[in-house]
Amino acid sequence: MDPITRNLIVFILAAVGTLFLLVSALGMLRLPDVFCRMHAAGVAATLGISCLLLGTGVHFLEDGQMLRMIALIILFFVTQPIATTTMARAAYRTGAADHFVLEHDDLAAQSVAAHRNGPTAEELALEAEA
């Protein structure tokens, strides 16, 4: 590949990735609630990091780093939704999202069933400290 073309592709990918990360950061600062902030962080940051990793892979194409960058992108796409879902459940359970009025609340039914079946993690931690 021509070095000028490769540098142009790297520049475009880096610029797009940086733009997505900037949008993600602005979303984290400006959006009103925890769920909207997590959406901004999850979607925009995933796309931004993917573009930056692709740009890095193109830049180091002769060194054989593209396969490593693709593996990192796949790993990021697999772990980011899990992390976002875990943070959303934590926000729900701690009451950070109490001002929402949901038509159908799946987690409320699970929480009631969990309380019937046994003590919560907080209750077990309090018992362990005592």
N, C-alpha and C positions, 0 to 999 in steps of 0.2 A: 504494500500500500504506500502511496505517495506520502512523504512526511507532512506536507502542507495539508493535505486532505485529512490525515489522521489527527493533526493538531486542531483542525477546524471541528472535527467530530468530537474530540475531547472537550474543546471549549464549549460547544453547544450543550453537550451532556452535563458538563459541570455547571453551566449557567442555569439550565432547566432544573437540575437538582438543587442548586442553591435557592432558586426562586420558590420551589416547593417547600424547602425547609424554612424559608422566610415566612411564607404563608402559614405554615404550621405554627411557628413561633408567635406570629400576630394573632392567630386563632386562639392560642393558649392564653394570651393576654386579654383579648377583647371579648371572647364569647361569654355568655352570661352564667352558664352552669357547668357542672362537672361532666355531664354526659356529652355536651357539645364540645367541650375542651378535649375530651378523650377522642372524639371523632376527628377533630382537627389534628391531634397528635398522631393518631393511628394511620389515617389515610394519607395525609400530606407528607408526613415524615417517612412513611414507607416508600412512597414514590420518589421523594427527594434522595433518600439514601440509595435506592436502586439506580437512579440516574448517575449519582456520583460513583458508585461501584462499577457501573458499565463504562463510564469514562475512564476510570482507573484501569480497567481491563483492556480497553482499546489502547491506552497510553503504553502499557507494558505488554503489548501483544507479542512481541518477539521473545519475551522472557517466559511465555507460557502462563501468564497470570489470569487470562480470561476465564479459564475453567474454575479457578479458585474464586473469582468474583461472582460467577454465576452460582456457585455453591453457596456463597454468602447471601446472595439475593434470595435464593430458595429458602435458606434457613431463616432469614428475616421475615419472609412472607408466611412461614409456618408459625413462628413464635409470636409475631406481633398481634394477631387476633386473640391468641390465648392470653397474652398479657393484658390486652385491652378489656377482655371479658372479665378477667380476674379483678382488675381495678374497678370496673363497673359494679361487680357484685360487692366489693368492699365498700364502695361509696353508698350503695343501696343499704347495706347492713349497718353502717355506722350512722345513717340518718342524714348524710350530706345531700340527699335528693328527696327530702320529705315534702317539698313544696310542689311536687308533681302530682297530678291527679291522673292516674292511669285507668283506662277502661277495663283492662284485663291484666292482672298482676300475677304472673306465674311464680315469682319468687316468694310472694306472701304465703301461698299454699305450701311451698316447700319449707318455709320457716316455721309454720305452724306444725307441720309434720315432724320436723326436726326437734322442736320443743317437746312434743309428745313422746318421742322415742328416747330421749336422753338429754343430758346436760350439754350446754353449749361450750365452745372452746373457752370463752371468758369465765364461765362458772368453774370449769376444770382448772384454769389457771389460778383463780382465786382460792380454790381448795388447796392447790399445791403450795401456795405462798403461806397459807395459814398453818 
